[in-house]
Amino acid sequence: MTSVVCRPTSGSRAVLLLGAAIALSVFVFPAMTGAQGGKATDAAGKQKPSVKPEELYGDQGGEKVLPSNSRLPNVVMRAHLEDTFLKLSDPRIDEKKNALLLDYEVVSKGKFKASALVIRADDGSKAEIALKSIAGRDSGTIQLVGSKNFGNFKFRTKVQFPENVEMYAIRKDDSYEPSMTFMVSNSVVLGKMKTISKARDWTAEEIARYAKGPLAYKNVNGYPDVGEDVPALTAHPQMLVSRYVSPDGRLLGLDYSDGDWHKRKCMVRLAPVYAADQPKQNTARSLARTGYAVAGAEAFIDKETYGVRLLFARVKSDDTLDMKDSYAGEWIGSPPDEGKKATTLVNDGRRVMGIHFHAHSGAYIGKFALVAEGKAKK
């Protein structure tokens, strides 16, 4: 389990102690040496991106950048214009603490933050350690602490770090398919390495993909001010808020996983479906028939939302919904208890463009709403 402790040092400098359970086994993950983009490099050259690279590229801290080539091992995409770029320095081992220390300083501040520290050994194996708490600090020290416990394993002696390692920070963006990985720091070496990792220019395919924007079904909380939530949901500090909207699209269904909570069937995971060929995100799917779309839903609400079933209507040639040609899907979670009625959401002819739900610590989904275009007619 990762713990984070912050304490001040001399002057305004802060030290970040990122306590991570690191064992030798963390360094033996297979090295990713294959092509990141497959055969996309050749095809990408034929594409004409709608934006210029200089409109996307950010500060690389003065580091040398290689030409675009997604097939080279140990090469990741250069930083985006809105990435926060870090300068890493002075990697060292603290023998008393059995810790690996690494100083950092923010060179360029953007809205996107580093998500992980990559540690690569001289045999090519690598590990990624989450960087969760350097936001808001312009400088400090990352401390990776070796532990005698790693999961269910216990070690009789202190864990030893490799003598020769390379380290750099990355940011992963999973709202694209395939996901995109940006190098958001320089590379530093402890000991000796035959090769070091470098950032590269983006391929034409990556530029075109980024210019189109993130995929709607992966772009959580991407359009907070677009559409109306039905019903309106009030956030709770202990709930995980997830809102998905496709401003120009239609909701066609839901990918879901269900489970049990307090002896009641419930919804555990949800994801919107905007296209019939969209990769399945969860174990099951409730999808509109060809030519139909989600028009609304029925929800079993009893303090929490225990179940939902989608209401579908045919999409007419003028792109409006034919509410006279409609049907109901299957229940996801629990249907209403005997003697109780379901609450109808939307189902008034408006375009349904997304979903909004709150999850209780990842255990189950307690609040659910549809996101509809415009306001309901009075």
Number of C-alpha atoms within 10 A of each C-alpha: 9 13 11 13 10 14 10 11 10 7 6 10 14 16 21 23 20 23 18 19 19 24 22 14 10 15 20 15 13 10 16 12 13 12 15 20 17 10 11 17 19 14 11 17 12 10 13 12 19 13 14 13 17 9 9 16 17 19 21 24 16 7 13 10 14 15 10 18 20 23 17 14 16 17 24 25 25 27 27 23 20 16 24 23 29 27 20 24 17 13 20 15 18 12 9 6 13 17 22 18 19 20 18 21 16 20 17 18 16 15 8 18 22 23 21 18 20 19 21 26 23 17 13 21 17 20 20 18 18 16 17 14 17 22 13 9 14 16 21 23 22 23 24 23 23 21 21 16 16 18 10 5 8 11 12 7 8 13 20 15 19 14 12 15 23 22 25 23 25 28 24 16 17 14 17 19 11 12 11 17 18 22 28 32 30 22 19 19 21 18 13 13 16 8 11 17 17 20 24 21 20 23 24 24 20 21 20 19 18 17 14 13 11 18 17 23 23 18 19 18 14 16 14 11 8 16 20 20 23 20 16 13 14 8 12 11 7 10 16 14 19 17 23 24 31 22 15 9 14 23 29 25 25 26 19 20 19 20 14 14 14 6 7 11 17 25 25 21 20 24 24 29 25 23 15 13 7 10 10 15 18 15 11 14 19 18 23 24 15 10 12 22 24 33 31 27 21 22 25 22 20 13 8 12 22 24 25 27 23 26 24 28 24 22 21 13 9 6 9 13 23 16 18 8 12 16 16 16 17 13 16 25 24 20 21 19 10 6 5 11 13 17 15 18 22 26 21 15 17 19 25 28 26 32 24 24 23 23 21 16 10 11 14 21 26 20 23 28 24 27 27 29 20 13 12 13 7 3
